[in-house]
Amino acid sequence: MEWALPDPFVIDLNVLPEAIDAYQHVNNSEYLRWVEQISWAHSEALGLSLERYQTLDRAMVVHRHELDYLAPAFAGDALQLATWIVACDGRFSLTRRFQLKRVADGKTLLNARTRFACVALSSGRPKRLPEEYQRIYGGAVVVEG
């Protein structure tokens, strides 16, 4: 599969019947659920699990989602969703980019971007990224071309 950026973190998805809406294609909310799913999977693969977030009393919470729906997915489609960390300011935020493709024809169905802000889990208030987040997330940044 060709991706918009090099070295993506990729998960495989299969469209289940419960993801289909009244228009007989995947409901928009399902794409957002998949974006959240891969974000957690990638963070965990990098060593930052929910348990680690809790230990450090920090979380990366969504500040802004941008989702561009380019083509529909249908029941039974095999999909691949890729993500990259494309920015980490080392202070309060990081940005992920996403690309969803249908395996059968390689067509891009979705391009998305999410900006996350760092908060203390205990208070919900903005907090600086812990050194561990800066090192791990910052080290995973892929520069957009």
C-alpha positions as CSV (number, residue, x, y, z in Angstrom):
1,M,0.0,0.0,0.0
2,E,1.3,3.5,-0.9
3,W,0.8,6.0,1.9
4,A,0.9,9.8,2.0
5,L,3.9,9.8,4.4
6,P,6.7,7.3,5.1
7,D,6.7,4.7,7.9
8,P,3.0,4.7,9.0
9,F,1.6,2.8,12.0
10,V,-1.1,0.7,10.4
11,I,-4.1,-1.3,11.6
12,D,-6.4,-3.5,9.6
13,L,-10.1,-3.0,9.8
14,N,-13.1,-4.9,8.5
15,V,-16.4,-3.2,8.0
16,L,-19.0,-5.0,10.1
17,P,-22.7,-4.7,9.4
18,E,-23.3,-2.6,12.5
19,A,-21.1,0.2,11.1
20,I,-23.6,0.7,8.2
21,D,-26.1,3.5,8.3
22,A,-29.4,4.3,6.5
23,Y,-27.4,5.3,3.4
24,Q,-25.9,1.7,3.2
25,H,-22.4,2.9,3.8
26,V,-20.2,3.3,6.9
27,N,-21.6,6.0,9.2
28,N,-19.4,9.0,9.7
29,S,-19.1,8.4,13.4
30,E,-17.4,5.0,12.7
31,Y,-14.5,6.8,11.1
32,L,-14.0,8.9,14.2
33,R,-14.1,5.8,16.3
34,W,-11.4,4.2,14.1
35,V,-9.2,7.3,14.5
36,E,-9.4,7.0,18.2
37,Q,-8.7,3.3,18.1
38,I,-5.5,3.7,16.0
39,S,-4.4,6.6,18.2
40,W,-4.5,4.4,21.3
41,A,-2.9,1.5,19.5
42,H,0.0,3.6,18.2
43,S,0.5,5.2,21.7
44,E,0.6,1.8,23.3
45,A,3.0,0.5,20.6
46,L,5.3,3.4,21.5
47,G,5.1,2.5,25.2
48,L,2.5,5.0,26.4
49,S,-0.5,3.0,27.6
50,L,-3.5,4.3,29.6
51,E,-1.8,2.9,32.7
52,R,1.3,5.0,31.9
53,Y,-0.9,8.1,31.4
54,Q,-2.4,7.5,34.8
55,T,0.9,7.0,36.5
56,L,2.2,10.3,35.0
57,D,-1.2,12.1,35.7
58,R,-1.2,13.3,32.1
59,A,-3.4,12.7,29.1
60,M,-3.5,13.8,25.5
61,V,-7.1,15.0,24.9
62,V,-8.6,16.0,21.6
63,H,-8.5,19.7,20.9
64,R,-9.5,19.5,17.2
65,H,-10.5,16.9,14.7
66,E,-10.5,17.5,10.9
67,L,-11.9,14.7,8.9
68,D,-12.2,14.8,5.1
69,Y,-14.5,12.0,3.8
70,L,-13.4,11.3,0.3
71,A,-15.3,8.1,-0.6
72,P,-17.6,5.7,1.2
73,A,-16.8,2.3,2.7
74,F,-19.3,-0.6,2.6
75,A,-20.1,-3.7,4.6
76,G,-17.5,-6.3,4.1
77,D,-14.7,-3.9,3.0
78,A,-11.2,-4.7,4.2
79,L,-9.5,-1.4,5.1
80,Q,-6.2,-0.2,6.4
81,L,-5.9,2.9,8.6
82,A,-2.5,4.6,9.0
83,T,-1.4,7.2,11.4
84,W,1.7,9.4,11.9
85,I,2.6,12.0,14.5
86,V,3.4,15.0,12.4
87,A,4.0,17.6,15.2
88,C,5.0,17.6,18.8
89,D,5.7,21.1,20.2
90,G,7.4,19.7,23.3
91,R,5.2,21.9,25.5
92,F,1.5,21.3,25.3
93,S,0.4,19.6,22.1
94,L,0.9,17.1,19.4
95,T,-0.8,16.5,16.0
96,R,-1.6,13.2,14.3
97,R,-2.4,12.6,10.7
98,F,-4.5,9.7,9.4
99,Q,-5.2,8.0,6.1
100,L,-7.8,5.3,5.5
101,K,-7.6,3.1,2.4
102,R,-9.7,0.3,1.0
103,V,-7.4,-2.8,0.4
104,A,-9.2,-4.0,-2.7
105,D,-8.4,-0.9,-4.8
106,G,-6.0,1.1,-2.7
107,K,-8.5,4.1,-2.8
108,T,-8.1,6.7,0.0
109,L,-11.4,7.0,1.7
110,L,-10.5,9.4,4.5
111,N,-7.8,11.9,5.3
112,A,-7.8,13.3,8.8
113,R,-5.8,15.3,11.3
114,T,-6.2,15.6,15.1
115,R,-4.6,18.0,17.4
116,F,-4.2,16.9,21.0
117,A,-3.6,19.0,24.1
118,C,-1.9,17.7,27.3
119,V,-3.9,17.9,30.5
120,A,-3.5,16.7,34.1
121,L,-5.8,13.7,34.6
122,S,-6.4,14.8,38.2
123,S,-7.6,18.3,37.3
124,G,-8.4,18.4,33.6
125,R,-6.2,21.5,33.4
126,P,-3.6,22.1,30.7
127,K,-0.1,20.9,31.7
128,R,3.2,20.6,30.0
129,L,4.1,17.4,28.3
130,P,6.1,15.2,30.7
131,E,9.7,14.6,29.5
132,E,8.7,11.0,28.7
133,Y,6.0,12.2,26.3
134,Q,8.4,14.7,24.7
135,R,11.0,12.0,24.1
136,I,8.6,9.3,22.9
137,Y,6.1,11.3,20.9
138,G,8.7,13.8,19.7
139,G,10.9,11.0,18.6
140,A,8.1,9.5,16.5
141,V,7.4,12.7,14.5
142,V,7.3,12.2,10.7
143,V,8.0,15.5,8.8
144,E,5.3,16.3,6.3
145,G,6.7,17.0,2.8
